[in-house]
Amino acid sequence: MKALIYNGPGQKALEERPTPDIAAPTDAIVKIVKTTICGTDLHILKGDVPTCAPGRILGHEGVGVVEKIGAAVTAFNVGDRVIVSCISSCGKCDYCRRGMYSHCVRGGWILGNKIDGTQAEYVRIPFADTSLYHIPAGAEEDALVMLSDILPTGFECGVLNGKVEPGASVAIVGAGPIGLAALLTAQFYSPAQIIMIDFDDNRLQLSKRFGATDIINSRDGKAVETVMKMTGGRGVDTAIEAVGVPASFVTCEDIVAPGGVIANIGVHGVKTELHLERLWDRNIAITTRLVDTVSTPMLLKTVQSHKIDPMRLITHRFKLDQIIEAYETFGTAAQTKALKVLIEA
């Protein structure tokens, strides 16, 4: 089968690999129909994720059709159309019982990281009963690819951890796909103000169409000053970091109001400064999280009922044999105006 292989920092290639087979009774083999590229894949290619070894098939998102099932799989049958969760959950360990599937002792974020992932024609899914979701009849598969990772990540790590409430003020630093997912799902809670901060005017204008009340281009270095003016010098109740670089996290430190929350979403590959000399007395909370996907069933219902439309995040479409071009498009988003790229296997 064709698969996108990580060959070390800065190196990737579309190669032929053996089709995976059942390795444990709880496995399923899924024929990938559509997948996508995540910002985390770019972090892997930069060398920021040491758990991902050269030779790995990348990708942890997608929809597909069940091709084979292990003897212990009871919730799915061959031919079922499914959403692949970016998090594999055994459902039995202490972390899974606490709803922290991302820290499952036998699973967690392993697809496209510790085991081969979804940017291929087929993928082996461990713990299939608790790591796949049925696709309802008539559902739009393109939209459901966004339920593998991006929507639950933006919602759980940003909105839920950030304790967004009705009437609150929210700033999202980073208007890329994850930031926009947080923007879409923050509106479930009717905050009074959602400020999007980025240096890409195209993404900021999209943010306005997606529901942001205010946008700030941070290229001039005055984003903090502008946020403080917008909030009467108080700052925001929730500051969501959605980039994964030191400067964006420090911006969140600078704009959070007393009693507020900094919710980190971004994948950080280098040291970031925590300015406790400024924050020690401000009653703030700082949260970190890897998505658990506990919200996926709820988000699936909101997509089915058209409360949110994840299709709006898709800007480019490719075939699997064009995946190198898809990476180049996604990796140069400022020039290509890419958000999420959809790849058809």
LINTA-V582950 format. One record per residue. N is the residue number from 1. RES is the residue in three letters. SS is DSSP state (H for helix, E for strand, - for the rest). Layout:
# LINTA-V582950
n=N res=RES ss=SS
n=N res=RES ss=SS
This chain:
# LINTA-V582950
n=1 res=MET ss=-
n=2 res=LYS ss=E
n=3 res=ALA ss=E
n=4 res=LEU ss=E
n=5 res=ILE ss=E
n=6 res=TYR ss=E
n=7 res=ASN ss=-
n=8 res=GLY ss=-
n=9 res=PRO ss=-
n=10 res=GLY ss=-
n=11 res=GLN ss=-
n=12 res=LYS ss=E
n=13 res=ALA ss=E
n=14 res=LEU ss=E
n=15 res=GLU ss=E
n=16 res=GLU ss=E
n=17 res=ARG ss=-
n=18 res=PRO ss=-
n=19 res=THR ss=-
n=20 res=PRO ss=-
n=21 res=ASP ss=-
n=22 res=ILE ss=-
n=23 res=ALA ss=-
n=24 res=ALA ss=-
n=25 res=PRO ss=-
n=26 res=THR ss=-
n=27 res=ASP ss=-
n=28 res=ALA ss=E
n=29 res=ILE ss=E
n=30 res=VAL ss=E
n=31 res=LYS ss=E
n=32 res=ILE ss=E
n=33 res=VAL ss=E
n=34 res=LYS ss=E
n=35 res=THR ss=E
n=36 res=THR ss=E
n=37 res=ILE ss=-
n=38 res=CYS ss=-
n=39 res=GLY ss=H
n=40 res=THR ss=H
n=41 res=ASP ss=H
n=42 res=LEU ss=H
n=43 res=HIS ss=H
n=44 res=ILE ss=H
n=45 res=LEU ss=H
n=46 res=LYS ss=H
n=47 res=GLY ss=-
n=48 res=ASP ss=-
n=49 res=VAL ss=-
n=50 res=PRO ss=-
n=51 res=THR ss=-
n=52 res=CYS ss=-
n=53 res=ALA ss=-
n=54 res=PRO ss=-
n=55 res=GLY ss=-
n=56 res=ARG ss=E
n=57 res=ILE ss=E
n=58 res=LEU ss=-
n=59 res=GLY ss=-
n=60 res=HIS ss=-
n=61 res=GLU ss=-
n=62 res=GLY ss=E
n=63 res=VAL ss=E
n=64 res=GLY ss=E
n=65 res=VAL ss=E
n=66 res=VAL ss=E
n=67 res=GLU ss=E
n=68 res=LYS ss=E
n=69 res=ILE ss=E
n=70 res=GLY ss=-
n=71 res=ALA ss=-
n=72 res=ALA ss=-
n=73 res=VAL ss=-
n=74 res=THR ss=-
n=75 res=ALA ss=-
n=76 res=PHE ss=-
n=77 res=ASN ss=-
n=78 res=VAL ss=-
n=79 res=GLY ss=-
n=80 res=ASP ss=-
n=81 res=ARG ss=E
n=82 res=VAL ss=E
n=83 res=ILE ss=E
n=84 res=VAL ss=E
n=85 res=SER ss=-
n=86 res=CYS ss=-
n=87 res=ILE ss=-
n=88 res=SER ss=E
n=89 res=SER ss=-
n=90 res=CYS ss=-
n=91 res=GLY ss=-
n=92 res=LYS ss=-
n=93 res=CYS ss=-
n=94 res=ASP ss=H
n=95 res=TYR ss=H
n=96 res=CYS ss=H
n=97 res=ARG ss=H
n=98 res=ARG ss=-
n=99 res=GLY ss=-
n=100 res=MET ss=-
n=101 res=TYR ss=H
n=102 res=SER ss=H
n=103 res=HIS ss=H
n=104 res=CYS ss=-
n=105 res=VAL ss=-
n=106 res=ARG ss=-
n=107 res=GLY ss=-
n=108 res=GLY ss=E
n=109 res=TRP ss=-
n=110 res=ILE ss=-
n=111 res=LEU ss=E
n=112 res=GLY ss=-
n=113 res=ASN ss=-
n=114 res=LYS ss=-
n=115 res=ILE ss=E
n=116 res=ASP ss=-
n=117 res=GLY ss=-
n=118 res=THR ss=-
n=119 res=GLN ss=-
n=120 res=ALA ss=E
n=121 res=GLU ss=-
n=122 res=TYR ss=E
n=123 res=VAL ss=E
n=124 res=ARG ss=E
n=125 res=ILE ss=E
n=126 res=PRO ss=-
n=127 res=PHE ss=-
n=128 res=ALA ss=H
n=129 res=ASP ss=H
n=130 res=THR ss=H
n=131 res=SER ss=H
n=132 res=LEU ss=E
n=133 res=TYR ss=E
n=134 res=HIS ss=E
n=135 res=ILE ss=-
n=136 res=PRO ss=-
n=137 res=ALA ss=-
n=138 res=GLY ss=-
n=139 res=ALA ss=-
n=140 res=GLU ss=-
n=141 res=GLU ss=H
n=142 res=ASP ss=H
n=143 res=ALA ss=H
n=144 res=LEU ss=H
n=145 res=VAL ss=H
n=146 res=MET ss=H
n=147 res=LEU ss=H
n=148 res=SER ss=-
n=149 res=ASP ss=-
n=150 res=ILE ss=H
n=151 res=LEU ss=H
n=152 res=PRO ss=H
n=153 res=THR ss=H
n=154 res=GLY ss=H
n=155 res=PHE ss=H
n=156 res=GLU ss=H
n=157 res=CYS ss=H
n=158 res=GLY ss=H
n=159 res=VAL ss=H
n=160 res=LEU ss=H
n=161 res=ASN ss=-
n=162 res=GLY ss=-
n=163 res=LYS ss=-
n=164 res=VAL ss=-
n=165 res=GLU ss=-
n=166 res=PRO ss=-
n=167 res=GLY ss=-
n=168 res=ALA ss=-
n=169 res=SER ss=E
n=170 res=VAL ss=E
n=171 res=ALA ss=E
n=172 res=ILE ss=E
n=173 res=VAL ss=E
n=174 res=GLY ss=-
n=175 res=ALA ss=-
n=176 res=GLY ss=-
n=177 res=PRO ss=H
n=178 res=ILE ss=H
n=179 res=GLY ss=H
n=180 res=LEU ss=H
n=181 res=ALA ss=H
n=182 res=ALA ss=H
n=183 res=LEU ss=H
n=184 res=LEU ss=H
n=185 res=THR ss=H
n=186 res=ALA ss=H
n=187 res=GLN ss=H
n=188 res=PHE ss=H
n=189 res=TYR ss=H
n=190 res=SER ss=-
n=191 res=PRO ss=-
n=192 res=ALA ss=-
n=193 res=GLN ss=E
n=194 res=ILE ss=E
n=195 res=ILE ss=E
n=196 res=MET ss=E
n=197 res=ILE ss=E
n=198 res=ASP ss=E
n=199 res=PHE ss=-
n=200 res=ASP ss=-
n=201 res=ASP ss=H
n=202 res=ASN ss=H
n=203 res=ARG ss=H
n=204 res=LEU ss=H
n=205 res=GLN ss=H
n=206 res=LEU ss=H
n=207 res=SER ss=H
n=208 res=LYS ss=H
n=209 res=ARG ss=H
n=210 res=PHE ss=H
n=211 res=GLY ss=-
n=212 res=ALA ss=-
n=213 res=THR ss=-
n=214 res=ASP ss=E
n=215 res=ILE ss=E
n=216 res=ILE ss=E
n=217 res=ASN ss=E
n=218 res=SER ss=H
n=219 res=ARG ss=H
n=220 res=ASP ss=H
n=221 res=GLY ss=-
n=222 res=LYS ss=-
n=223 res=ALA ss=H
n=224 res=VAL ss=H
n=225 res=GLU ss=H
n=226 res=THR ss=H
n=227 res=VAL ss=H
n=228 res=MET ss=H
n=229 res=LYS ss=H
n=230 res=MET ss=H
n=231 res=THR ss=-
n=232 res=GLY ss=-
n=233 res=GLY ss=-
n=234 res=ARG ss=-
n=235 res=GLY ss=-
n=236 res=VAL ss=E
n=237 res=ASP ss=E
n=238 res=THR ss=E
n=239 res=ALA ss=E
n=240 res=ILE ss=E
n=241 res=GLU ss=E
n=242 res=ALA ss=-
n=243 res=VAL ss=-
n=244 res=GLY ss=-
n=245 res=VAL ss=-
n=246 res=PRO ss=H
n=247 res=ALA ss=H
n=248 res=SER ss=H
n=249 res=PHE ss=H
n=250 res=VAL ss=H
n=251 res=THR ss=H
n=252 res=CYS ss=H
n=253 res=GLU ss=H
n=254 res=ASP ss=H
n=255 res=ILE ss=H
n=256 res=VAL ss=E
n=257 res=ALA ss=E
n=258 res=PRO ss=E
n=259 res=GLY ss=E
n=260 res=GLY ss=E
n=261 res=VAL ss=E
n=262 res=ILE ss=E
n=263 res=ALA ss=E
n=264 res=ASN ss=E
n=265 res=ILE ss=-
n=266 res=GLY ss=-
n=267 res=VAL ss=-
n=268 res=HIS ss=-
n=269 res=GLY ss=-
n=270 res=VAL ss=-
n=271 res=LYS ss=-
n=272 res=THR ss=-
n=273 res=GLU ss=-
n=274 res=LEU ss=-
n=275 res=HIS ss=-
n=276 res=LEU ss=H
n=277 res=GLU ss=H
n=278 res=ARG ss=H
n=279 res=LEU ss=H
n=280 res=TRP ss=-
n=281 res=ASP ss=-
n=282 res=ARG ss=-
n=283 res=ASN ss=-
n=284 res=ILE ss=-
n=285 res=ALA ss=E
n=286 res=ILE ss=E
n=287 res=THR ss=E
n=288 res=THR ss=-
n=289 res=ARG ss=-
n=290 res=LEU ss=-
n=291 res=VAL ss=-
n=292 res=ASP ss=-
n=293 res=THR ss=-
n=294 res=VAL ss=-
n=295 res=SER ss=-
n=296 res=THR ss=H
n=297 res=PRO ss=H
n=298 res=MET ss=H
n=299 res=LEU ss=H
n=300 res=LEU ss=H
n=301 res=LYS ss=H
n=302 res=THR ss=H
n=303 res=VAL ss=H
n=304 res=GLN ss=H
n=305 res=SER ss=-
n=306 res=HIS ss=-
n=307 res=LYS ss=-
n=308 res=ILE ss=-
n=309 res=ASP ss=-
n=310 res=PRO ss=H
n=311 res=MET ss=H
n=312 res=ARG ss=H
n=313 res=LEU ss=H
n=314 res=ILE ss=E
n=315 res=THR ss=E
n=316 res=HIS ss=E
n=317 res=ARG ss=E
n=318 res=PHE ss=E
n=319 res=LYS ss=E
n=320 res=LEU ss=H
n=321 res=ASP ss=H
n=322 res=GLN ss=H
n=323 res=ILE ss=H
n=324 res=ILE ss=H
n=325 res=GLU ss=H
n=326 res=ALA ss=H
n=327 res=TYR ss=H
n=328 res=GLU ss=H
n=329 res=THR ss=H
n=330 res=PHE ss=H
n=331 res=GLY ss=H
n=332 res=THR ss=-
n=333 res=ALA ss=H
n=334 res=ALA ss=H
n=335 res=GLN ss=H
n=336 res=THR ss=H
n=337 res=LYS ss=-
n=338 res=ALA ss=-
n=339 res=LEU ss=-
n=340 res=LYS ss=E
n=341 res=VAL ss=E
n=342 res=LEU ss=E
n=343 res=ILE ss=E
n=344 res=GLU ss=E
n=345 res=ALA ss=-
